[in-house]
């Protein structure tokens, strides 16, 4: 939706401008006089490269995402302060290890942190809204169903959404085109968001497109739903959708390159982390003398079952056989809690990556007993097996209601909507984003 993407571009350009201005102001405050052009350019040259790195950190922090900008899941000022503090740490390390520019801006960096934080805060909270891009336009929603209601609610709750839904029109109403036209005039609406996958709606709208000349903008509700929530509307999934959006043959080159990256990244990482294994083994043996590394069956690409390795974090290994109650009788141990919080329990899975059972990025694998149950309850669930499962994935970043140690159909259904989003949009760029965000999540210990 262009109304969202134009905001991101303006934020990006504005951040770069204020990074540069913050550098000039910090140089001024350091000596309390305006820096000469030569002195400023001597600092701007190395900092220009760092500005691009800083923008990447902002991106990883979610400061450019529609989901973060619109849904406002976290306090902006706190996120900005953490991101800019990390940027200054990166900058200090850069000048320490790359002393080629003839400057050692130690004092400057201490000044730059509060200056840049305040200026970016001023830009995003005061100046950017003043430009008018943050103004919400009145919108009409045309459609019905759970996802349409979720999208309407999200847009109306968010304080930074570009559209406010002033009326929801159901397609079952007679003379649909006339009802929409009347609503546009009644509310002076600038946006019309409609579920064009509904045949009744798509048939009624051609006679409304003359409103384009009057500045009315039309948007498809389903792509907007994906952009806002980062998941697919499951109620709209059918054979035609899968044929259009999920394919293996279209990703052959991508799959080959991805496998190469799994080896290039996974093998060195597996070897480096071997030094941690004795410490983990000792802690587990002291705790209860049970197994250190356990192998559990998981369903992989094309439905093939493989052994999935983990440091044991529970009181045993039930191989995900949960019985009639659908829950595990095991419990997470004290050492296991530490392993899970630090994600150390997943280190042995790097060997699954090297073997080719897993990829670094992909849907997390499930146990055969769970898969057999979910296939019956969730339409098209087997589609997630078109690709290799992964160490981390899109659902691990954005799905808050992770199923744990049991059969949870509704939570898994929602998780599957994120998996489908990944299947539709998978690319090297999306994989890189997931890797960076996973690293951030691990560093902040925000995972479960």
C-alpha positions as CSV (number, residue, x, y, z in Angstrom):
1,X,0.0,0.0,0.0
2,X,1.7,3.2,-1.2
3,X,0.3,5.2,1.7
4,X,2.5,3.1,4.0
5,X,5.6,2.8,1.8
6,X,5.8,6.6,1.1
7,X,6.1,7.1,4.8
8,X,9.0,4.7,5.1
9,X,10.9,6.5,2.3
10,X,10.4,9.9,3.9
11,X,11.5,8.5,7.3
12,X,14.6,7.0,5.7
13,X,15.6,10.2,4.0
14,X,14.8,12.3,7.1
15,X,16.9,10.0,9.3
16,X,19.9,10.4,7.0
17,X,19.5,14.2,7.0
18,X,19.3,14.4,10.8
19,X,22.3,12.0,11.2
20,X,24.3,14.5,9.2
21,X,23.0,17.5,11.0
22,X,23.6,15.8,14.4
23,X,27.3,15.3,13.3
24,X,27.7,19.0,12.5
25,X,26.0,20.0,15.8
26,X,28.1,17.6,17.8
27,X,31.3,19.0,16.2
28,X,30.1,22.5,17.1
29,X,29.3,21.6,20.7
30,X,32.7,19.9,21.1
31,X,34.6,23.2,20.6
32,X,31.7,25.7,20.8
33,X,32.4,27.1,17.4
34,X,31.2,26.2,13.9
35,X,33.4,23.5,12.3
36,X,35.3,24.4,9.2
37,X,34.2,22.8,5.9
38,X,37.4,20.8,5.7
39,X,37.1,19.6,9.3
40,X,33.4,18.7,8.8
41,X,34.1,16.8,5.6
42,X,36.9,14.9,7.2
43,X,34.4,13.5,9.7
44,X,31.6,13.1,7.2
45,X,33.5,10.8,4.9
46,X,33.8,7.9,7.4
47,X,30.5,8.7,9.1
48,X,28.6,8.4,5.7
49,X,29.4,4.7,5.6
50,X,28.3,4.4,9.2
51,X,25.0,6.2,8.6
52,X,24.0,3.4,6.2
53,X,24.9,0.9,8.9
54,X,22.8,2.9,11.4
55,X,19.8,2.9,9.1
56,X,20.2,-0.9,8.8
57,X,20.1,-1.1,12.6
58,X,17.0,1.1,12.6
59,X,15.5,-1.4,10.1
60,X,16.3,-4.4,12.3
61,X,14.8,-2.5,15.3
62,X,11.5,-2.2,13.4
63,X,11.6,1.6,13.0
64,X,10.7,1.4,9.3
65,X,8.2,-1.5,9.4
66,X,4.5,-1.0,8.9
67,X,3.7,-3.5,11.6
68,X,5.8,-1.4,14.1
69,X,4.9,2.0,12.8
70,X,1.1,1.4,12.6
71,X,0.5,-1.1,15.4
72,X,2.9,0.7,17.7
73,X,3.8,-2.4,19.6
74,X,6.7,-0.8,21.5
75,X,7.5,2.6,23.0
76,X,9.2,4.5,20.2
77,X,11.6,6.5,22.4
78,X,12.9,3.4,24.2
79,X,13.4,1.5,20.9
80,X,15.2,4.5,19.4
81,X,17.5,5.0,22.3
82,X,18.5,1.3,22.3
83,X,19.1,1.4,18.5
84,X,21.1,4.6,18.6
85,X,23.2,3.3,21.6
86,X,24.0,0.2,19.6
87,X,24.9,2.4,16.6
88,X,27.4,4.3,18.7
89,X,29.0,1.1,20.0
90,X,29.3,-0.1,16.4
91,X,30.9,3.3,15.5
92,X,33.4,3.1,18.4
93,X,34.5,-0.4,17.3
94,X,34.7,0.8,13.7
95,X,37.2,3.6,14.5
96,X,39.1,1.3,16.8
97,X,39.6,-1.5,14.3
98,X,39.7,0.7,11.2
99,X,42.1,3.6,12.1
100,X,42.5,4.8,8.5
101,X,40.8,8.1,8.6
102,X,43.1,10.0,10.9
103,X,40.4,10.7,13.5
104,X,39.6,9.2,16.9
105,X,36.3,10.7,17.9
106,X,36.0,9.5,21.5
107,X,34.7,12.7,22.9
108,X,32.6,13.3,19.8
109,X,30.8,10.0,20.3
110,X,29.8,10.8,23.8
111,X,28.3,14.1,22.6
112,X,26.7,12.5,19.5
113,X,24.6,10.0,21.4
114,X,22.3,12.5,23.2
115,X,22.4,14.9,20.3
116,X,21.4,12.4,17.6
117,X,18.8,10.8,19.9
118,X,17.1,14.1,20.6
119,X,17.3,15.2,16.9
120,X,15.9,12.0,15.6
121,X,13.2,12.1,18.3
122,X,12.4,15.7,17.2
123,X,12.3,14.6,13.6
124,X,10.0,11.6,14.1
125,X,7.7,12.9,16.8
126,X,7.4,16.6,15.8
127,X,8.6,17.5,12.3
128,X,7.5,14.3,10.5
129,X,3.8,14.6,11.7
130,X,3.9,18.3,10.9
131,X,4.6,17.4,7.2
132,X,1.1,15.9,7.1
133,X,2.1,12.4,6.0
134,X,0.9,11.0,9.3
135,X,-2.6,12.4,8.9
136,X,-5.2,9.7,8.9
137,X,-7.7,9.8,5.9
138,X,-11.3,8.7,6.2
139,X,-11.8,5.3,4.6
140,X,-14.6,2.9,3.7
141,X,-14.1,-0.9,4.2
142,X,-16.0,-3.2,1.9
143,X,-15.9,-6.9,2.9
144,X,-16.8,-9.4,5.6
145,X,-15.1,-12.1,7.7
146,X,-12.6,-12.4,10.5
147,X,-9.7,-10.9,8.7
148,X,-11.6,-7.9,7.5
149,X,-12.8,-7.2,11.0
150,X,-9.2,-7.6,12.4
151,X,-7.9,-5.1,9.8
152,X,-10.6,-2.6,10.5
153,X,-10.0,-2.8,14.2
154,X,-6.2,-2.5,13.8
155,X,-6.4,0.6,11.6
156,X,-8.9,2.3,14.0
157,X,-6.9,1.5,17.1
158,X,-3.5,2.6,15.7
159,X,-2.6,6.2,16.3
160,X,-0.4,6.4,13.3
161,X,-2.4,4.5,10.6
162,X,-3.0,6.4,7.3
163,X,-6.6,5.4,7.2
164,X,-9.5,5.4,9.7
165,X,-12.4,3.2,8.8
166,X,-15.6,5.2,9.2
167,X,-18.0,2.7,7.7
168,X,-17.9,-1.1,7.0
169,X,-20.1,-2.2,4.1
170,X,-21.0,-5.9,3.8
171,X,-21.1,-7.3,0.3
172,X,-24.5,-8.9,1.0
173,X,-26.2,-5.5,0.8
174,X,-28.2,-4.8,-2.3
175,X,-27.0,-2.4,-4.9
176,X,-23.5,-2.6,-3.5
177,X,-22.0,0.0,-5.9
178,X,-24.7,2.5,-4.9
179,X,-24.1,1.9,-1.2
180,X,-20.4,2.4,-1.5
181,X,-20.9,5.6,-3.6
182,X,-23.3,7.0,-1.0
183,X,-20.8,6.2,1.8
184,X,-18.0,8.0,-0.1
185,X,-20.2,11.2,-0.3
186,X,-21.5,10.9,3.2
187,X,-18.0,10.7,4.8
188,X,-16.0,12.5,2.2
189,X,-13.8,9.3,2.2
190,X,-10.4,9.4,0.5
191,X,-9.7,5.6,0.7
192,X,-11.8,2.6,-0.3
193,X,-10.4,-0.7,1.0
194,X,-12.2,-3.7,-0.4
195,X,-11.8,-7.5,-0.5
196,X,-11.6,-7.9,-4.2
197,X,-11.3,-11.7,-3.9
198,X,-15.1,-11.6,-3.1
199,X,-16.8,-12.0,-6.5
200,X,-19.7,-9.8,-5.5
201,X,-17.4,-7.0,-4.6
202,X,-15.2,-7.3,-7.7
203,X,-18.3,-7.3,-9.9
204,X,-19.7,-4.1,-8.3
205,X,-16.6,-2.0,-8.4
206,X,-15.9,-1.3,-12.1
207,X,-18.6,1.4,-12.2
208,X,-16.9,3.1,-9.1
209,X,-13.5,3.6,-10.7
210,X,-14.5,6.9,-12.1
211,X,-13.8,8.2,-8.6
212,X,-10.1,7.7,-9.3
213,X,-10.3,11.0,-11.2
214,X,-11.6,12.7,-8.1
215,X,-8.7,11.6,-6.0
216,X,-10.3,8.6,-4.3
217,X,-7.8,5.7,-3.8
218,X,-8.8,2.0,-4.0
219,X,-6.8,-0.7,-2.1
220,X,-7.1,-4.4,-2.0
221,X,-7.8,-5.5,1.6
222,X,-5.9,-8.8,1.5
223,X,-2.4,-7.4,0.5
224,X,-3.0,-4.7,3.1
225,X,-3.8,-7.3,5.7
226,X,-0.5,-9.1,4.9
227,X,1.5,-5.8,5.2
228,X,0.0,-4.8,8.5
229,X,0.0,-8.2,10.2
230,X,2.8,-10.1,8.4
231,X,0.6,-13.1,7.8
232,X,-1.8,-14.6,5.3
233,X,-5.6,-14.4,5.7
234,X,-6.3,-18.2,6.0
235,X,-10.0,-17.9,5.2
236,X,-9.1,-16.9,1.7
237,X,-6.7,-19.8,1.0
238,X,-7.8,-22.2,-1.7
239,X,-6.3,-24.1,-4.6
240,X,-6.1,-21.1,-6.9
241,X,-4.3,-19.0,-4.2
242,X,-1.7,-21.7,-3.7
243,X,-1.2,-22.1,-7.5
244,X,-0.6,-18.3,-7.8
245,X,1.5,-17.7,-4.7
246,X,3.3,-20.9,-3.6
247,X,5.7,-22.7,-6.0
248,X,8.9,-24.6,-5.8
249,X,10.0,-24.4,-9.4
250,X,10.2,-20.6,-9.3
251,X,12.8,-20.7,-6.5
252,X,15.3,-23.2,-7.9
253,X,18.2,-20.7,-8.1
254,X,17.3,-19.3,-4.7
255,X,17.1,-22.7,-3.1
256,X,20.6,-23.6,-4.5
257,X,22.1,-20.4,-3.2
258,X,20.4,-20.8,0.1
259,X,21.9,-24.3,0.5
260,X,25.3,-22.9,-0.2
261,X,24.8,-20.2,2.5
262,X,23.7,-22.8,5.0
263,X,27.1,-24.5,4.6
264,X,29.1,-21.4,4.5
265,X,27.5,-20.0,7.7
266,X,26.5,-23.2,9.4
267,X,29.8,-25.2,9.3
268,X,32.0,-22.5,10.9
269,X,29.3,-21.7,13.5
270,X,29.0,-25.4,14.4
271,X,32.8,-25.7,14.9
272,X,33.1,-22.5,16.9
273,X,30.3,-23.4,19.3
274,X,31.9,-26.9,20.0
275,X,33.8,-25.2,22.8
276,X,30.5,-24.7,24.7
277,X,29.4,-28.3,24.5
278,X,31.6,-29.5,27.5
279,X,30.1,-26.8,29.8
280,X,26.5,-27.7,28.8
281,X,27.2,-31.4,29.2
282,X,28.7,-30.8,32.7
283,X,25.7,-28.7,33.8
284,X,23.2,-31.3,32.6
285,X,25.1,-34.2,34.2
286,X,25.4,-32.5,37.5
287,X,21.6,-31.7,37.4
288,X,20.3,-35.3,36.8
289,X,22.8,-37.4,35.0
290,X,20.4,-37.8,32.0
291,X,21.1,-37.5,28.3
292,X,23.0,-34.4,27.1
293,X,22.0,-34.3,23.4
294,X,18.6,-35.8,22.5
295,X,17.3,-36.8,19.0
296,X,13.6,-36.2,18.3
297,X,11.7,-37.1,15.1
298,X,10.6,-34.1,13.0
299,X,8.9,-33.7,9.7
300,X,11.0,-32.0,7.1
301,X,11.0,-31.1,3.4
302,X,8.6,-33.2,1.3
303,X,7.3,-34.8,4.5
304,X,10.5,-36.7,5.2
305,X,11.1,-37.6,8.9
306,X,14.6,-36.8,10.3
307,X,16.3,-36.8,13.7
308,X,16.3,-33.3,15.2
309,X,19.1,-32.7,17.7
310,X,18.9,-30.5,20.8
311,X,20.5,-30.2,24.2
312,X,18.0,-31.7,26.6
313,X,16.1,-28.9,28.3
314,X,13.3,-31.1,29.8
315,X,13.2,-33.9,32.3
316,X,13.3,-36.5,29.5
317,X,12.6,-37.1,25.9
318,X,9.0,-38.1,25.0
319,X,9.5,-37.8,21.2
320,X,6.5,-35.5,21.1
321,X,4.1,-38.4,21.8
322,X,1.6,-36.5,23.9
323,X,-1.1,-39.2,24.2
324,X,-4.8,-38.7,24.4
325,X,-4.5,-35.5,26.6
326,X,-2.4,-33.7,24.0
327,X,0.1,-32.5,26.5
328,X,3.5,-33.5,27.7
329,X,4.1,-35.0,31.2
330,X,7.7,-33.7,31.1
331,X,8.8,-30.4,32.6
332,X,11.5,-27.9,31.9
333,X,14.5,-28.3,34.2
334,X,16.4,-25.4,35.9
335,X,19.4,-25.9,33.5
336,X,16.9,-26.2,30.7
337,X,15.4,-22.8,31.4
338,X,18.8,-21.2,31.1
339,X,19.5,-23.1,27.8
340,X,16.2,-22.0,26.4
341,X,16.5,-18.4,27.3
342,X,20.0,-18.2,25.8
343,X,19.0,-20.5,22.9
344,X,22.0,-22.7,23.7
345,X,19.7,-25.7,23.6
346,X,19.4,-25.3,19.8
347,X,23.2,-25.4,19.0
348,X,23.2,-29.1,18.0
349,X,20.8,-28.2,15.2
350,X,23.6,-26.6,13.3
351,X,24.7,-30.2,12.5
352,X,21.2,-30.7,11.1
353,X,21.8,-27.7,8.9
354,X,25.1,-29.1,7.6
355,X,23.5,-32.5,6.9
356,X,20.7,-30.8,4.9
357,X,17.8,-31.7,7.2
358,X,17.4,-28.0,8.2
359,X,18.1,-24.6,6.7
360,X,19.1,-21.6,8.7
361,X,15.8,-20.0,7.8
362,X,12.4,-21.7,7.3
363,X,9.3,-22.9,9.2
364,X,10.1,-24.6,12.4
365,X,9.7,-28.4,12.1
366,X,7.0,-30.3,13.9
367,X,6.8,-33.8,15.3
368,X,5.2,-36.5,13.1
369,X,2.4,-37.1,15.7
370,X,1.5,-33.4,15.7
371,X,1.7,-33.1,11.9
372,X,-0.7,-36.0,11.4
373,X,-3.2,-34.2,13.7
374,X,-2.8,-30.7,12.2
375,X,-3.1,-32.0,8.6
376,X,-6.6,-33.1,9.6
377,X,-7.6,-29.9,11.3
378,X,-5.9,-27.2,9.3
379,X,-6.5,-27.1,5.5
380,X,-3.3,-27.1,3.3
381,X,-1.1,-27.5,6.4
382,X,1.3,-29.8,4.4
383,X,2.2,-26.8,2.2
384,X,4.7,-25.8,4.9
385,X,6.7,-28.9,3.9
386,X,7.4,-27.6,0.4
387,X,10.6,-26.0,1.8
388,X,13.2,-27.1,4.4
389,X,12.3,-26.3,8.0
390,X,14.7,-23.8,9.6
391,X,16.5,-22.9,12.8
392,X,14.5,-19.7,12.8
393,X,11.7,-18.4,10.8
394,X,9.1,-15.6,10.2
395,X,6.6,-17.1,12.7
396,X,9.3,-17.2,15.4
397,X,9.7,-13.4,15.1
398,X,6.1,-12.3,14.9
399,X,3.8,-15.0,16.2
400,X,3.4,-14.4,20.0
401,X,1.3,-17.4,20.8
402,X,3.7,-20.2,20.2
403,X,2.4,-23.8,20.8
404,X,4.6,-25.5,23.4
405,X,4.7,-29.2,24.3
406,X,1.3,-30.2,23.2
407,X,-1.4,-30.2,20.6
408,X,-2.7,-26.6,20.2
409,X,-4.7,-26.4,16.9
410,X,-5.8,-22.7,17.1
411,X,-2.3,-21.5,18.0
412,X,-0.8,-23.6,15.3
413,X,-3.4,-22.4,12.8
414,X,-2.3,-18.8,13.4
415,X,1.3,-19.8,13.3
416,X,0.6,-21.5,9.9
417,X,-0.6,-18.1,8.6
418,X,2.9,-16.7,9.2
419,X,4.5,-19.7,7.6
420,X,2.4,-19.2,4.5
421,X,3.5,-15.5,4.4
422,X,7.1,-16.8,4.3
423,X,6.3,-19.3,1.6
424,X,4.8,-16.6,-0.5
425,X,7.5,-13.9,0.0
426,X,10.6,-16.0,0.5
427,X,13.8,-14.5,-0.9
428,X,17.4,-14.0,0.0
429,X,16.5,-10.5,1.3
430,X,13.7,-11.8,3.5
431,X,16.1,-14.5,4.8
432,X,18.7,-11.9,5.7
433,X,16.1,-9.8,7.5
434,X,15.0,-12.8,9.5
435,X,18.6,-13.7,10.4
436,X,19.3,-10.2,11.6
437,X,16.1,-9.9,13.6
438,X,16.7,-13.3,15.1
439,X,20.1,-12.2,16.3
440,X,18.5,-9.1,17.8
441,X,15.9,-11.2,19.6
442,X,18.5,-13.5,21.0
443,X,20.6,-10.6,22.3
444,X,17.6,-9.1,24.0
445,X,16.6,-12.6,25.3
446,X,13.0,-11.9,24.2
447,X,12.3,-15.3,22.9
448,X,10.4,-18.0,24.7
